[in-house]
Amino acid sequence: MPPRVRATIAQLPVYRPGKPAPLGPGGVSYKLSSNENPFPPLYGVMEAAASACAQMNRYPDMGNVALTNAVAAKFAVPPDRLAFGTGSVAVLYHLLQAFCESGDEVVYAWRSFEAYPIAVQLTGAAAVPVPLGPGAVHDLGAMHAAITPATKAVLICTPNNPTGPAVRHAELVDFLEAVPDHILVVVDEAYVEFVNDPNAARGAELLAGRPNVVVLRTFSKAYGLAGFRVGFCVADPAVAAAVRAAALPFGVSLPAQAAALASLAAEDALLERVRTLIAERDRLGAELVRLGFDVPAAQGNFVWLPAGEATPTYAEAFASAGVMVRPYVAGDASDGVRITVGEAAGSAVVLEVASTLPR
């Protein structure tokens, strides 16, 4: 008889990554299923990573010292308020492992980032999903009502993946004022660079005087380093230290650290690319609305098509045209399709297909 797997592991939901795109008519395909940045590496990044690869016989800097100092300078925070990992999702895993255990509860909106229930259940804590409100936004009132004496953490994804809207800053401040100080509030800003709503939450401003607030950031999206896996949190020094204690040793590789440093140094080019993607996102969203789709306010590098039971039909139609989107199918009214914003040519195919879909 093989060893028995922990019941918690056996019951975990499966994380499903975006699939590669099939070839469409004419041999053209667009992978719009993983919220990847469509641009090639920023200037200097390839060179920095290649140089670091020449040292692959050496362990990376376990303390991520150079990268920590660069990020600390950018965000004007002391280095001891930072902790790094292999993407912001790994940092979240370490954070929850450091603070949560059996008997605890973790509240989050749903539908939201599908790694949340996995990260929570791995700790032995109970997941408490709270349905999104109208417009696919976080219902902060309902989330506050879901807090119990067993609540250890609340996860807030802004902009929300996969639906797109950002939490309003004033509403999040009010929420934080109402949450007991002993409860961690994790503000996941993986897509914050794409936000152009002036009323959206500004995570960095929420940290002062609130040792229970943690902000997550990543180099995967706007910085285009999804394949290198670099993320970090900004938190109270004691919280950041706990994340570092729980982290996998030498988790962020040598080339990943070098690439992140080089990307930080190329901010002007980065912001130009971000502006391009924001403009394409807003154009794509507006065109989908014009076609009659109820597209929520998009603030990431993706748009959301609510589809309900038609979700598989939508996904198949896009795939037939060589466009791989990300369907979310749970069998209820919250199902839909997330479409990453990529090249303008890909958006043209998306709109062509969308014009044929039932709604």
JORA-V534473 format. One record per helix or strand of 2 or more residues. SS is the DSSP state (H for helix, E for strand). FROM is the first residue (numbers start at 0). LEN is the number of residues. Records with the same first field share a line. If there is no record, write none. Layout:
BEGIN
SS: FROM-LEN + FROM-LEN
END
This chain:
BEGIN
H: 6-4 + 24-3 + 44-9 + 64-11 + 78-3 + 87-12 + 114-8 + 139-6 + 168-10 + 191-3 + 202-4 + 236-10 + 253-12 + 266-24 + 307-13 + 343-11
E: 29-2 + 81-4 + 104-6 + 125-6 + 150-7 + 183-5 + 212-6 + 230-4 + 301-5 + 322-2 + 325-3 + 335-5
END
